[in-house]
Amino acid sequence: MRPTHSEASEARGLAARKAAARLLAAVIDARTPLDGLTDHENGHPQYKALDLRDRALVRAILVTALRYRMTISGLLARRLEKPLPPNATALSHILHVAAAQILFLDVPDSAAVDLAVTHAKSDPRTARFSGLVNGVLRTLARAKQDELAAALAATEEAPKWFSDRLKTVYGLDKARQILLAHRHEAPVDFSVKSDPALWAEQLGGFVLPTGTVRVEKLSASVTELPGFAEGAWWVQDAAASLPARLFGNVNGLRIADLCAAPGGKTAQLILAGAHVTALDMSKTRLERLTQNLE
């Protein structure tokens, strides 16, 4: 019997959701950096096995699930008679991946629920909880219009210890602004080899006082932007570019760059004429640094 169109689509979608749950586990449980896991050349094998469209979906799910983790946790907890046991991490990740789609992404609720249930059934660790996954997510989908706004207003997207520390250091108002900012997609900053004004025009951004080019929202993926292929610029947060600038004239100096990946500061120092030894504890991230410099 031939699979239906729905089943074929479900199979394609399932690979992306499984990858998202696997990578979420790596971030949450193993504290692995997300940028390394989703690197197109040296990232997680399950991520690299996907096509570019599914990779973009996986990254959107992961960023959303992490950005709104506390809100998602609270809304899921309302639908559980008791907390999940500590060893039920695989089940938790399936629920968070689906909830991120239901609450925040342009994915049909039915697709998010069905794929999560199928995912749960396919994993021996979660197969017996497939009914729970179905019930929790369907009630979440029905209630999101009534509950989401209030949950967002009442929730801080940070662990309590971190939130408390922000309030101690910055005060209640400033800490609240910082925590709210965590919910917004950050602009993309570029360090350029030369002529920041030209590249600001080319990329659709503007030049910061430090010489960094900032783009509020990219018009295409980074690899498709003008200047990428010839290495005219690299993605680097404006704040991250400051330490290398503060060294002043480094021409001819020998500098060790520790925790160097993905290589932004290394590239700055090399461009300024320094002889740089770049080190990083992560083999994957070091491979990414090497590729970026090439």
N, C-alpha and C positions, 0 to 999 in steps of 0.2 A: 504493500500500500504506500502510495507516494505521500510525503509530508505535505501538509497544507501550506499555503503562503504564510499564514500566521505562524505555524511551527518553524518554518525556515527563517522568518524574521526574528522569532524569539531566540533561535539558536545563535544567530549573528549577534543579537543584543546581549545574550548571556555571557559571551566571552568578555565583553567590555565590563559588565558588572562584576564578574569574577575577578578580573584584573583590578578593578577599583577596590574591592573588598580586601584583596591580597595586599595591595599597596597601602591601604589605610591601616592594616594590621602592622605593616613594617614601620609606618610612621609612629603609631600609637604604642605598640607593644615593644618594638625593637629600637625606637627613637632614631630611625633612619631618615636622613634629610630627603624631603620630597623632590627637590630639584635633581638630585642624583638618580632617584628612582625613575623619573620621567624624562631623563636625558635621551634624545632620539638615537644616539650612537652607543652609549654605554649604560643605559638604564636597565631596569628590571626586565628579564627575558619575557615575562608575561605581557608587559607593556609594549615591548618592541615587536611582539608577534602581531599586534593590531595594525590596521591601516591608519592613515593619518586622521581620518574622520573620527574613528573610535578612540584614538589617542586623545584627541581634543575633548571628547565627551568624558573620558576617564579623568582627565585633569580637571575639567569643570566640576565633576562630582566630588573629587578629592578636595579641591580648594573650598568648595561650598560646605562640605561635611566638616572640614576643620574650622572654617571661619565661623560657622554657626553651631559648633559642637555642643555648647552648653544649652542652647535653646532646643536643639534636636533631642538631647538627652532628657531634658525636662518633659517635653511633649510625649516622648516614648514612655517615660516612667509612669505617666498618668494612665497609660493603657495596660500596665502590667500589674497583676495582683500582688506580686512581690518582686524585689530586684532580681535581675539575672545573677546566677552564681558567678564568682570570680573567674572560673575556668570556662565560661561561656563566651569567650572573646570572639570566636568565629561568628556566633549568632548575633552578637552586638554589632559587629562590623557590617553584616548583611542588612540589618535593620537601619543602621546609619546611612549606608549607601542609598537605600531605597527612600528613606525619609528626606534626604537632601534633594532628591529628584522631585518628590511629591510637593515639598514645601517651597522650593526655591527655583527649580529649573523648569524649562519649557519641555517637559516630558509628560505624556499622558499618564494620569494616575494609574489607570488599569495596567499599562505596560510596566510601570515601576513595580507594582504589586506582583503581577504575574511572574516577572523575571526574578524577583526576590524569592518567591515561593519555589520556583523551579531550581534556583540556586541552592536553597536550603535542602530540598529533596536530593540534590546531587551530591551533597557532602555528608558522609557518615556521621560527622560530629553534630550536624544540625538537622538531619532528616526527620527525626521524631518531633521537631519543633516547627515543621512546615505549617501546621494549622495555626500555631501561635503567630507566626510571621504574617500569615494571611489576615487573621483577625485584627492584629495590632495595626497593620498598615492600612487596611480598609477603613477602620474607625478614624485613623489619623487623617486620611484623605477627606472623609466626610466632615471632619471638625476643623480643618485648617482655616477656613474662612472666618469662623467664629473665634478661634483661639490664637492664631499666629500673631496678630498685631499685639495683643495683650502680653503674650509670652515674650516677644521681642522687647517690649517696654520694660518688663520686669526682670530681665535676665542680663547678666554681664558675661560677655563671651571670653571668660578667662577663669582659670582656677582661683579659688578663694585666696590662696596665699599670695598669688600674683596681684590680684585686685587689691588686696589689703596693703600690699607694699606700694603700689602706685598711689593709693590714697594717702599713705603716710608721707611719701616723698613729695607729691605734687598737690595734695589737697583734693577734696571731693569733686569740685567742678572740673578741674583739669584732668583728673583721673577718669572721670566720666567721658570727657571728650576723647581721650586716648582710646578707651575701650570701645566707644562708638565707631571710631575710625577704623578699628579692626574689621568691621563689617563691610567696608568699602574696598573695591578693587583699587590697588595702588597704581599710580601712573608708571610708565616705563621710562627709565633714564638711560641715556647713551653717553659714553665717553667717546669722543671722536679724535682721530689722529690730527686733524687740522680743520680749519674753517667751520666752526660751530654754526655760524649763521646760515651757511649753505645747507648743512645737514638738517638744521631745524626746518628749513623750507622744504627740503626733499622728504622729510619724514612726517611733516605736518605737526611740528611741535614748536617750542620756543627755547631760548637760551637762558639758563640760570646764571646768576652772578659768578658762579664758580667755573663757568664754561661748559657745564653739562647740558646736553640737549634733553628736554623733557617732553614726552608725548603722553597726553592724558588717556587716549585710547587708540590702540594700534588699528590700522586699516587692514592689516594682513598678518600672517604669522611672521615671526622674526626672520626666519630663513628666506622669506619671499620679499623682504624689504630691500629697496635700493641701497647699495653699499655693503650688503652682507657678504656677497661672494668675494669681493675684493678686499675685505677686511678693513673697510674705512672707519669702522666704529665697533664697539662692543657694548653689550648691555651691562650696566653697572650703576647701582644706586648712587645718587648724588652724595649721600653721606659717606658711602664706602670709598668714594674717590678722594676724599679730603686727606687721609693720612699720607698718601704718597705725595700730594701737593705740598704738604707741610714740611717735607724734608728739604725743600728748596732745590738748589743745584746738586744733582746726584751724578752728573756726567763723570764716568770713569770710576765711580765707587763700586765696591763689592757689597751687595746687600743680600741677606737671607730673608726670604718671604716665607714665614711659617703659616701653616693652615692656608695655603695659597689658592686652592681651588675656589671658584672656577677660573681664576686667573686675571681678574680685572686689574688689581694693584700690580701684579707681575708685569702685565702689558704696559701699564703706565710707566713703571720704573725702567723697563727696557726701552720704551720710546724716548725716555728722558736721558738715555745714554748710560744707564747703570748696568753692571754685570750681576745678574740676579740668579741666585740658587733658590728654586721653588720647592717647597716640601709640603706634603699633606699626608695625614694618617690614612685617608681613604684611597684605596687603589682605584676605585671607580671614578672618584672625583679627580684624582690625579690624571687619569686617562682623559677625562673631559678637559682638564687644563691644557694638556698636551695638544689635543685637537683644536682647542680654541686658539692657541698660540700659532698653530700651523696655518 
